[in-house]
Amino acid sequence: MQLNEIRFDGAVPIDGYGPGFFRVADQVIEGAIYVTAEAARSWGGYEDTEALIALIGEIDVLFIGTGAETGHVPAAFRKTLEDAGLGVEAMNSPAACRTYNVLLSEGRRVAVALLPV
């Protein structure tokens, strides 16, 4: 088995998470967040679509972490983002963190919006 070191080349990976918080670039942020290759910011949850729509042109896909369990995102939330041109993929937050990190390490244009576990 060959192991390859993951490199982020200056991008911002998610280092970890726990009950109510995420650790990104050695900084602990409590509550919901969204993360791009450039930065992590607090996020207002499903009511806050403006911050995510502002990412259009910078990303190709947005992962939504629904918390500890995989759940459906509200239909109006998904419709607003998709109508604006964002591809949206929902999964539980741990899976969203892992998927974001892998695609980020490949140089893909991704972002993730996460509800805490």
ZADO-1210 file (C-alpha; in nm, 4 decimals, padded with zeros to 6 digits):
<atoms>
<atom x="00.0000" y="00.0000" z="00.0000" code="MET" pos="1"/>
<atom x="00.1345" y="00.3406" z="-00.0925" code="GLN" pos="2"/>
<atom x="00.0485" y="00.6361" z="00.1295" code="LEU" pos="3"/>
<atom x="00.0581" y="00.9872" z="-00.0063" code="ASN" pos="4"/>
<atom x="00.0945" y="01.2977" z="00.2042" code="GLU" pos="5"/>
<atom x="-00.1996" y="01.5345" z="00.1615" code="ILE" pos="6"/>
<atom x="-00.0955" y="01.8863" z="00.0682" code="ARG" pos="7"/>
<atom x="-00.3212" y="02.1876" z="00.0749" code="PHE" pos="8"/>
<atom x="-00.0776" y="02.4402" z="-00.0782" code="ASP" pos="9"/>
<atom x="-00.1976" y="02.7369" z="00.1260" code="GLY" pos="10"/>
<atom x="-00.5669" y="02.6442" z="00.1202" code="ALA" pos="11"/>
<atom x="-00.7674" y="02.6190" z="00.4436" code="VAL" pos="12"/>
<atom x="-00.8457" y="02.2587" z="00.5480" code="PRO" pos="13"/>
<atom x="-01.0736" y="02.1522" z="00.8306" code="ILE" pos="14"/>
<atom x="-00.8529" y="02.0170" z="01.1095" code="ASP" pos="15"/>
<atom x="-01.1259" y="01.8692" z="01.3297" code="GLY" pos="16"/>
<atom x="-01.4639" y="01.9075" z="01.4955" code="TYR" pos="17"/>
<atom x="-01.6436" y="01.8258" z="01.8162" code="GLY" pos="18"/>
<atom x="-01.9676" y="01.8970" z="01.9973" code="PRO" pos="19"/>
<atom x="-02.0654" y="02.2473" z="01.8855" code="GLY" pos="20"/>
<atom x="-01.7338" y="02.3519" z="01.7267" code="PHE" pos="21"/>
<atom x="-01.5003" y="02.3152" z="01.4303" code="PHE" pos="22"/>
<atom x="-01.1227" y="02.3605" z="01.4184" code="ARG" pos="23"/>
<atom x="-01.0025" y="02.5211" z="01.0963" code="VAL" pos="24"/>
<atom x="-00.6452" y="02.6329" z="01.0340" code="ALA" pos="25"/>
<atom x="-00.5700" y="02.5898" z="01.4070" code="ASP" pos="26"/>
<atom x="-00.8590" y="02.8194" z="01.5055" code="GLN" pos="27"/>
<atom x="-01.1630" y="02.6943" z="01.6995" code="VAL" pos="28"/>
<atom x="-01.4945" y="02.8339" z="01.5749" code="ILE" pos="29"/>
<atom x="-01.8145" y="02.7582" z="01.7621" code="GLU" pos="30"/>
<atom x="-02.1466" y="02.7039" z="01.5902" code="GLY" pos="31"/>
<atom x="-02.2274" y="02.6798" z="01.2218" code="ALA" pos="32"/>
<atom x="-01.9545" y="02.7807" z="00.9749" code="ILE" pos="33"/>
<atom x="-01.8747" y="02.7889" z="00.6080" code="TYR" pos="34"/>
<atom x="-01.5261" y="02.7223" z="00.4774" code="VAL" pos="35"/>
<atom x="-01.3599" y="02.8056" z="00.1474" code="THR" pos="36"/>
<atom x="-01.0019" y="02.7597" z="00.0345" code="ALA" pos="37"/>
<atom x="-00.9305" y="03.1109" z="00.1657" code="GLU" pos="38"/>
<atom x="-01.1069" y="03.1294" z="00.5051" code="ALA" pos="39"/>
<atom x="-01.3579" y="02.9969" z="00.7564" code="ALA" pos="40"/>
<atom x="-01.6448" y="03.2180" z="00.8695" code="ARG" pos="41"/>
<atom x="-01.9469" y="03.1915" z="01.0950" code="SER" pos="42"/>
<atom x="-02.2644" y="03.0969" z="00.9102" code="TRP" pos="43"/>
<atom x="-02.6245" y="03.1746" z="01.0018" code="GLY" pos="44"/>
<atom x="-02.7532" y="02.8295" z="00.9046" code="GLY" pos="45"/>
<atom x="-03.0268" y="02.7566" z="00.6536" code="TYR" pos="46"/>
<atom x="-03.1624" y="03.1112" z="00.6825" code="GLU" pos="47"/>
<atom x="-02.8308" y="03.2563" z="00.5585" code="ASP" pos="48"/>
<atom x="-02.8152" y="03.2070" z="00.1820" code="THR" pos="49"/>
<atom x="-02.6528" y="03.5412" z="00.0986" code="GLU" pos="50"/>
<atom x="-02.3089" y="03.4417" z="00.2283" code="ALA" pos="51"/>
<atom x="-02.3177" y="03.1244" z="00.0201" code="LEU" pos="52"/>
<atom x="-02.4512" y="03.2898" z="-00.2958" code="ILE" pos="53"/>
<atom x="-02.1603" y="03.5339" z="-00.2705" code="ALA" pos="54"/>
<atom x="-01.9319" y="03.2360" z="-00.3445" code="LEU" pos="55"/>
<atom x="-02.0640" y="03.2006" z="-00.7010" code="ILE" pos="56"/>
<atom x="-01.7746" y="03.2212" z="-00.9427" code="GLY" pos="57"/>
<atom x="-01.5257" y="03.1058" z="-00.6773" code="GLU" pos="58"/>
<atom x="-01.6537" y="02.7496" z="-00.6319" code="ILE" pos="59"/>
<atom x="-01.8062" y="02.4725" z="-00.8417" code="ASP" pos="60"/>
<atom x="-01.9840" y="02.2792" z="-00.5662" code="VAL" pos="61"/>
<atom x="-02.1029" y="02.3471" z="-00.2132" code="LEU" pos="62"/>
<atom x="-02.1246" y="02.0689" z="00.0424" code="PHE" pos="63"/>
<atom x="-02.3798" y="02.1100" z="00.3207" code="ILE" pos="64"/>
<atom x="-02.3030" y="01.9351" z="00.6493" code="GLY" pos="65"/>
<atom x="-02.6369" y="01.8666" z="00.8187" code="THR" pos="66"/>
<atom x="-02.4966" y="01.7956" z="01.1658" code="GLY" pos="67"/>
<atom x="-02.4364" y="01.4577" z="01.3255" code="ALA" pos="68"/>
<atom x="-02.6912" y="01.2805" z="01.1063" code="GLU" pos="69"/>
<atom x="-02.7555" y="01.3025" z="00.7354" code="THR" pos="70"/>
<atom x="-03.0702" y="01.5030" z="00.6818" code="GLY" pos="71"/>
<atom x="-03.2534" y="01.6845" z="00.4096" code="HIS" pos="72"/>
<atom x="-03.1846" y="02.0523" z="00.3667" code="VAL" pos="73"/>
<atom x="-03.4966" y="02.2685" z="00.3519" code="PRO" pos="74"/>
<atom x="-03.6400" y="02.2744" z="-00.0003" code="ALA" pos="75"/>
<atom x="-03.6491" y="02.6564" z="-00.0132" code="ALA" pos="76"/>
<atom x="-03.2823" y="02.6741" z="00.0908" code="PHE" pos="77"/>
<atom x="-03.1757" y="02.4258" z="-00.1786" code="ARG" pos="78"/>
<atom x="-03.3913" y="02.5956" z="-00.4439" code="LYS" pos="79"/>
<atom x="-03.2482" y="02.9399" z="-00.3653" code="THR" pos="80"/>
<atom x="-02.8907" y="02.8156" z="-00.3991" code="LEU" pos="81"/>
<atom x="-02.9515" y="02.6029" z="-00.7073" code="GLU" pos="82"/>
<atom x="-03.1485" y="02.8800" z="-00.8802" code="ASP" pos="83"/>
<atom x="-02.8494" y="03.1081" z="-00.8169" code="ALA" pos="84"/>
<atom x="-02.6216" y="02.8548" z="-00.9877" code="GLY" pos="85"/>
<atom x="-02.4637" y="02.6652" z="-00.6964" code="LEU" pos="86"/>
<atom x="-02.4467" y="02.2872" z="-00.7027" code="GLY" pos="87"/>
<atom x="-02.5465" y="02.1601" z="-00.3570" code="VAL" pos="88"/>
<atom x="-02.4623" y="01.8222" z="-00.2014" code="GLU" pos="89"/>
<atom x="-02.5938" y="01.7417" z="00.1477" code="ALA" pos="90"/>
<atom x="-02.4401" y="01.4882" z="00.3867" code="MET" pos="91"/>
<atom x="-02.3675" y="01.4666" z="00.7580" code="ASN" pos="92"/>
<atom x="-02.1069" y="01.7148" z="00.8815" code="SER" pos="93"/>
<atom x="-01.8265" y="01.4604" z="00.9444" code="PRO" pos="94"/>
<atom x="-01.8596" y="01.3298" z="00.5864" code="ALA" pos="95"/>
<atom x="-01.8794" y="01.6846" z="00.4507" code="ALA" pos="96"/>
<atom x="-01.5549" y="01.7764" z="00.6323" code="CYS" pos="97"/>
<atom x="-01.3737" y="01.4743" z="00.4881" code="ARG" pos="98"/>
<atom x="-01.5080" y="01.5250" z="00.1361" code="THR" pos="99"/>
<atom x="-01.4210" y="01.8942" z="00.1416" code="TYR" pos="100"/>
<atom x="-01.0628" y="01.8207" z="00.2564" code="ASN" pos="101"/>
<atom x="-01.0046" y="01.5530" z="-00.0080" code="VAL" pos="102"/>
<atom x="-01.1326" y="01.7670" z="-00.2947" code="LEU" pos="103"/>
<atom x="-00.9506" y="02.0729" z="-00.1608" code="LEU" pos="104"/>
<atom x="-00.6243" y="01.8751" z="-00.1598" code="SER" pos="105"/>
<atom x="-00.6883" y="01.7962" z="-00.5276" code="GLU" pos="106"/>
<atom x="-00.7119" y="02.1674" z="-00.6033" code="GLY" pos="107"/>
<atom x="-01.0867" y="02.1593" z="-00.6676" code="ARG" pos="108"/>
<atom x="-01.3008" y="02.4721" z="-00.6271" code="ARG" pos="109"/>
<atom x="-01.5162" y="02.3642" z="-00.3316" code="VAL" pos="110"/>
<atom x="-01.6702" y="02.5088" z="-00.0186" code="ALA" pos="111"/>
<atom x="-01.8584" y="02.3571" z="00.2719" code="VAL" pos="112"/>
<atom x="-02.1295" y="02.4952" z="00.5011" code="ALA" pos="113"/>
<atom x="-02.1498" y="02.3025" z="00.8272" code="LEU" pos="114"/>
<atom x="-02.3954" y="02.2657" z="01.1110" code="LEU" pos="115"/>
<atom x="-02.2180" y="02.1441" z="01.4259" code="PRO" pos="116"/>
<atom x="-02.2354" y="01.7845" z="01.5474" code="VAL" pos="117"/>
</atoms>
